[in-house]
Amino acid sequence: LSATIQNAAEIAGWLDARLVQSEWRPVPLKEGVLYKDRIYFLDGSTKEIKGGGRAPDLVTDILGEKGQALVFVNSRRSAQAFAGKLKDDVSRFVDEDEKKELLKIKREIVSSGEKNIVSENLAECVENGVAFHHAGLSNSNRRAVEDSFKKGILKCIVATPTLAAGVNTPARRVIIKDVWRYSQTDGYMIPIPIMEVKQAMGRAGRPGYDTVGEAVLVAKNDRERERLMYDYLTAEVEPIYSKLGSEPALRIHILALISTNFAVTRDEITEFLQKTFYARQMGTLPGDKIDDILSFLEESGFIEEEGTNTLRATLFGKKTSGLYIDPLSALKMREALEGEGDEFSYLHAICSTPDMRCIYVSKKDEWIEEKLGTRRFLVEPPPSFSPDYEWFLAEVKTASMLEDWISEMSEDGMIQKYQVGPGDIHNKVETAEWLLHAMQELARIFDFDAVPLLTRLIVRMRYGCKEELLNLVRLKGIGRVRARALYNAGFTSVNDLRKASIESIARVKHIGKVIARSIKEQVD
């Protein structure tokens, strides 16, 4: 295991395994703090930075040494703003051959999906040798940034910590610009965990290119320099804790144990859970919580008693476990299916489940409350004075975004309206498709009337279009934008395309001869 895991010995003891721990790195790492115009490294050495003591100076300094820079900031907005700020400085280090390559990547970014303000901003930055990277980017744009950085074409990436988690993009110098970030849960700024900072620092040093990697934090004054040294560079990372103690995790795993007949009595369930890492860390099991979950599963119809003290999963329980959803999500879905709903009410029902991470509500979202009186809800809304009311508004906001997606609102329109990125839209859409499929499966086993409507919603969610486009979007290379262009040009069915010439199809906006030939090959 990596040396960044503080309680590796504890994990090895739980697994009854021999711990093999390594601090080896292919490129040596120097950690330090920038203050004024100098980096103070942990090993006692210092390094002067030309230009002064700001993060942009750290970037241009390493580019001047023919290296690359990776800058970590605390928010998406900061990533985009700082990348934009660096454009002019970084472009000075891009030669003519690299400019040609960067232009190709810019075109790839702009053409790799629906046109939107985020991809346009990214493309403009990339043309100058710098990029931003965060979870709000589409998968294709994230890949384009990562690949061009690995090839050395991009000089600098400004990223949120998502890049540090599992993505192999080393640079000669890693700069941690911010060690505080806003917590939506707490409502104020909190320090970034040591583990996260160490993960980011571990990206310093490119094997085969660099003889040393530098990881640098930025201090505003001498006191902060000392604090950053103490809090991050010399401190141990936080231990890893089991998440099994949370109710959602226990609900899912206890139902799975019973559903698979792995443990079918309370004693067998307890015996299994006593072998978990959670039990080893805590020294005990939450007996009351286990009893509460078993009672919930039985009262909700997921399990039933069979003989003396033996538990058996019902069809509802087995189906829920097989769908890999939280039993509480399944219960909310079943209760919603008992009512008579429309598209929006089913979208809100899946957004009310614990398996959907809803979009936070901001001060700009007054329109949500105005919408409440015009919509039907299958899940009972809480009173406006309830602590759950804010969560309910977040559910309505997320359901509204999904409704706009299947109504063909442009990505740019959704980005502006919901304050999200293209990646957020597609993540929510993928989750919604999965949950709609789960709801459809539950509707089938209970013989509810909603199956046809849910079936259509699933396909519309996949393609992001109105029902009239479903035959067209199924064609390879025809997304919702091209399908709408074809439909508006009079090609409303596959049969219309079969009768048409390549030339007449090619004249449609967003199509062209290459796509037109592909369409004809598929429909003829």
N, C-alpha and C positions, 0 to 999 in steps of 0.2 A: 504493500500500500504506500501511497504518497505520504511524505512526512507532514503534509498539511492537515492530515486527520489526527486530531489531538488525542482522541481516546481509541486509537487503533488496537491497543492491547485489550481493552474492554470488549471490543467486537470480536477479537480473536478468541478470547476466553469463552464468550458465549457460543461461538461456533466450534469450540474445542479444536482449534486449528493453531498451527505454528505461525507466528507473525513474521513476515518478511517485509521489512520496511526499508525504503531507499530514499536517500537525499540526493542521489546522482542527478545531474542535469547535463544535457549535451553541450550547453553553453553556460559558463559561469554567470551568476547573477549578482549585480551590485545594487543594493537598495539604498535610497537616500531621500533627502528632503531639500527642495529648492527654497532658498531664502535670499532675497535681493538678487544679486547676479552670480550666485554660487550654489552648487549642489554639495550638501554635506552628507557623505556616504557613511553607512553604518560601520565600515571598516576603518574609519578615521580619516580617509582621504577626502579631498575636495576637488571640485572642477568648476572653472569659471565659465559662465554662459554669456556669450556676446549678446548685447542688446538690452540686458536687464533681467529682472526677476519675475517675468510673467510667463504663463504657460505657452503663448505663441512663440516666445523666444526659445523655449525648450524644443519646440517643433523645428523652427528654422535652423537652430544650431545642429541638430542631428541630421537634417537633410543636407546641410553643408558638408557633413562628413560622409555623404553617400548612403546614409542609413534611412530607415523608415520609422514613422512614429505612430503610436496608438494612444489616443487620448480618451480617458474614461470620465464621463460627466454624470450628473445625478438625474437627468430627465431627458425625455425626447426633445422637448423644446430647446433645451440647452445644447443638445447634440447638433440639431439643425442650425441653430444660431451660430455656434462656435465654428462649425464647418464652413458656413458662409463667410464668417469673419476671416478665416484662414486662406480663402481662395486666392487672393492676390499675392500673398506671401509665398504660398506653396507653388503657384504657377511658375515662379522664377526658376524653380529647380527641375522643370519638365523640359526635356529636349524635343527636337522636331519629330523624331521617330515615335517617341512616347505620346506626343500630341495626336498623332494619327491613330494610335491604338486607343487612346482615351476617347477620341471622337466615335470610334466603332462601339465602344462600351456605352457611350452616351446614347447612341441610336438604339442599341439593344434595350436599354432601360426604358426609353420613351415608348418603344414599340412592343414591350413585353406584357401588355395588358391594357386595361382601360386608361385613357389619359386622365391624370389627376395632378393636383398641385404638389403633392409630396414627391412623385416621380419626376416632375419637371424641375423642382428644386434640387433633387438628388443629381439629375443629369447635368445641371448647370455646375454643380460642385465638382462632379467627376471630370468634366471637361478641363478643369483646372488642377487635377491631380489629387483632390481631397474628396472624402465621402463621409456621410453620416450613416450610422447603423443602429437600428433599434427594432423592437418587436412590432412596431407599427408598419414596417416595410413589408411589401409582398415577398413571398419566398423567392421568386425569380430575381427580384432586385437585390435581396440579401445575398443570394448566390453570386450575382454579378460583382458585387462589391468585394466579397470574400475572395473569389477566384482571382480578380485583377490585383488585389493586394498581395496575395501569395506569389503571383508572377512578378511582383515588383513594379508593376505599371502605375498603380496608385501609390502615392507617397505617404499619405496620412489618412487614418480613419478616426473619426470622433464617434464614440459609441457609449451606449448605456451598458450596464453590466451583463446584459443578455449575451454579448459577444464573448465575454470571459467564460461563460458557462458552456463548456463542451465544444466550442468552435476553435479549431487549431489555426490561429492567424497570428504568428509571432512577429514581433518588430524589434529593432535594435533598442529603441527606447519606448517604454510604457510610461505615460504620464497620468497620474490620478489627480484630476483637477479638483474634484469635490469629494469630501468624506462625510457629508450630511445630505440627506434627502427627505422629501416630504412623505409622510405616511398618511395614506387615505384613512386607515383604520384609527390612528391616534389623533389625526387632525393637526399635527405639528411636525417640525423637522426632527429626525432621529439620526444618530450616527450609523454609518454603513458598517455591517459586521466585518470583523477582522478577516474571517474566512473569505468573504467576497473580495476584499482588497488583495489578499494573498493570491487568490485565483487570477485576478487581473494582472498582478505583478509577475506571475508565472509565465505570462505571454512574452516577457522580455527575452530577447536573444534568438536570432534565427539560425538554426543549425545549418552548417555548410557555408554560411555567409558572414556571421558575426563571431568575433573572438570573445566578446563579452556582451551581456544584456544589461540595460540600465532600467530600473523601476524607480520612478521619482514622484513623491508627493509634493504639493505646493503649499508653502506657508506664507501667511500675510505678515507675520512678525516673529521675533526671536522666541517669544514664549510659545507661540503655536508650533514653531519648529521643534522645540523640545517635547511638546505634547504629542506631536505626530510620531516622533521617534519612539516615545514611550508607549503610546497607545496602539501603534500599528507595526512598527518595525521590530521592536524587541519583545512584544507581547505574544503569548500563545494564542492560537486560533481557538474558537469556541468548540466545545465537544459536540458530537452528533447525538441527537436524542431521537428516540423512537416516536413516531406519530400515531402509533396504534391506540393510544389512550383517548383519541378524539372519538366522539359518538359516531360520525359518518363512517370512519374506518372500522370501528367495532360492528356497526350494523351490517356493513358489506361482508366482513369476514365471518361473522357468526352465522349469517344466512348461508354463506358459501359452504361452511363446515357441515351444516345440517343438510343442505341441498345435495351435496356429494356423498352423504352418508359417512363422512370422515369422522364426525363426532355427533352423536344423536341423543346424548343425555347431558344434563347440566354439568355433571362430574367430568365427562369426557371433554366437553368444551373448555372447562376450567383447566383440566390437565394439559390440553393442547396450548392454551394461552400462557400457562406457566412456563412453557419452554421458549417463549418469545423474548426478543431483545428488550421489549417494553417491561416485562416482568422482571428481567434481570436488573435493569436500571432502577426501577422503582422499588424493588424488593417485595412487592405485593401486587395483587390484581384489584381493580375497582369492582368488588363483588356486587355492590348496589347497582352500579351502572350496567353490569352484565345482566342482572335480574330485570332491570328496567327495559333493556333492549329485547330480552326474550319475551317479556310481557307485551311490548310494542309489536313484535313480529307475530305473536299469536293473536292479539286483539285485531290486528290489521289484516289477518288472513294469509300471511306468508307461511306460517307453520301451524301444525296442530299436534296434539298429543295422540300417540298411538300406543295403547297399552299403558303399563305402569312406567311413568317417568321418561318414556321414549318419545322423541320428537321426530316429526316427518314434515318435509317441505311440501306444500300444496302445489298445484299447477301454477298458481300465481307466484309463489315463492321461487319455484324452479325457473320459471320464465324470467323473473327479475334478476336472479343470480346469473343466468345465461346471457342476459343483455348487458351485464357489467354496469348497471346503474345502482345508485343509492336506493335502498328500499323506501326511504322517505319520498324520493322522486317518483317511484312507481305508485305509491299511495296517492300522491297529489294528482298524478296522471289519471288514475282510475276514478278518483272523485270528480275530476273535470269531465271525463268521458260520460259520466252519469247525467250531465246536463246537456242542453242543446246549444251547440256553439257554432261560430263562424270562423273564418280564417284567423282573424286577429285574436279571438278568444283562445284558440288552440296555441297560437304563438305565445301569448301571455302565459298560458298554462305551463309550457316547457320552460319559460323564463323564470317562473316561480319556484322551480326545483333547485335543490342544492347543487346539481350537476352543471348548471349554467352560471358562469361568472358574469354578472351583469355589469353594464357600463355605469360608472358613477354619475350622479346628477350634479350639475354645476348651476351657478347663478343665472346662466344664460337659458336655462331650460324651463322657463315659466310656462311654455306652451304645453308641457306634459299635463299639468293639472287642468288646463282648458280642454284637453282631449278626453278626460275621464268621463264626462257626461255623455260623450258621443259613442262610447264603446261598450260592448257586452263582455262581462268577465265571468269565467267559469270557476275561478278561484276568488273567494270572498275578499274584497278590498278591506284593509284595516281602517279604523277611524283616523282622521287627519291628526289627532293629538297622540296617536300611538307611537311608541319607539320604532315600530316596524314600518311606519308610513314612508320613511325615506327609502327603505329597501324596496317597497312596493313601487315607488316612483321610478327607481332604477330598473325594475322589471318591465314597467310600461315603456320606458325609454328604449330598452333593448329589444322588446317586441316590436316597437315602432320602427326601429332600424331594420329588423328582419322583414317587416311588412313593406318598407320602402325598397328593399333589395329585390323582393319578388315582384314589385310593381315597376321595376326597371329604372329607379332613380339612379342617376350617374354616380360613380364612385366619388367624383369631386363634390357633388351635392351632398353626399352622405358624410364626407370628411368635414365639410363646413358645418353641417347641421348637428352632427353628433360629437364633434371634437375627437375624432379617432383617426387612425391611419389605415391604409389599404390592408395591411396585415391583420389588424384588429377585425375589420369587416369579414375577411375570409375565415379567421379563426372562429368567430361567432357563427358564421354560416355553417361551417363544418360541424360544430357542436350541435347546432339546431337541427341539421339533417339527421345526425345520430339520435337525438332525443325524439324527433318526430317518428323515426323508424321504430324506436322503443315503444312509443305511444300507440303506433299502428299495430304492433305485435300484441300489446295488451288489449287493444280494442278487439282484435280477432279472437283472443281466448275467452273474452267476456261477451262476444257477439254484439258489440255496440255498433250503431249505425254510422259512426264516423270514419270507417275504414276507407271508403272511396275518396272522401275529402282529404284525409291524411295522405293517401297515396299520391294524389295530385300535388299536395303541398310539398312532399318530399322531393319530387322531380323539379318543381319550380324553385325550391330552395337550392338544389344542386346547380341549376343554370341561371338563377336570378332573373326570371322573366315571367311575363303574364302567360296564361294558359294557351293563348292563341299561337304562341311561338314554339310550343313543345316539339312539334314535328321537325321544325327547322334547326333548333339548337342541338338536336341529336346528331346532326351531320358533323363529321370530323372537320375541325378547323373553323367551325361556325359557332362563335360565342353569342352572347345575347345582343351585343352591339351590331354585329353583322346580320344576325337573324332579324333584328328590327328593321335594318336598312332594306333587306330583301322583302320583308313583309310590306313595308311602306311603298316599295317600288312595284307592288302588285303580285309578287311571288309568295302567295300565302300558304302554299302546300308543296310537298315533294313532287306532286303531279305537275304543278305549274313549272317547276324547275326542269322536270323531265322533258316537257314540251319546248322549253326555251333554248335558244342558241347560246353558245359560250360567249359570243360578243355582247348579247343583250344582258346577260348576267354580269359580265365584266364591267359594264357601264355603271352598275350600282355603286354608290358610295361605300368605301371600305372594302370592296371586293377585289377588283382587278383580275387580270387574265389567269394568273397562277391559281388563285382560289377558285375562280370560275371553272377551270379545267378539273380541279379536284372535286367540286360539287357534281359536275356532269359524270365523272367516273363513278361516283357513289350512287347516283340516282338512276343512271341508265341501265 
